[in-house]
């Protein structure tokens, strides 16, 4: 709908109208301001840890912090997988060898309360937040 809205604004005489093709999720992921119908409703990105532990696929297992899960990302910050916190009896020399590929993710604009409820119901303690392109934005953690 944004191309139509941009066209309509131009027809109404507004100058320098742009169609932000990437969309609102990308806009929010960049940390840019938004207006909400209900400003009290929090979103996943509002509480996400924006600097979670990450590593490259080629990171040696011995270099990973003990007892903590680590998100495996490529050179562009795209989430490839998640290396588990417990590494007892794992085979392979690198994070890529032990990672769980394609972990579940949510978008930045995911309403927080329903997300936390789903996480609780499913026994999930961490949820990765990504951009529409799969770029890591943060991690929502549930106690």
Secondary structure, DSSP 4 states (H G I P E B T S, - for coil): -HHHHHHHHHHTT-SS----TT-HHHHHHTT-----SSTT--BHHHH-BTT--EE-TT-BGGGSPTTS-EEEE-TT-BEEEEE-S--TT--SSBHHHH-EES--EEETT-BHHHHHHHHHHHT--EEEEE-TT-BEEEEEE--
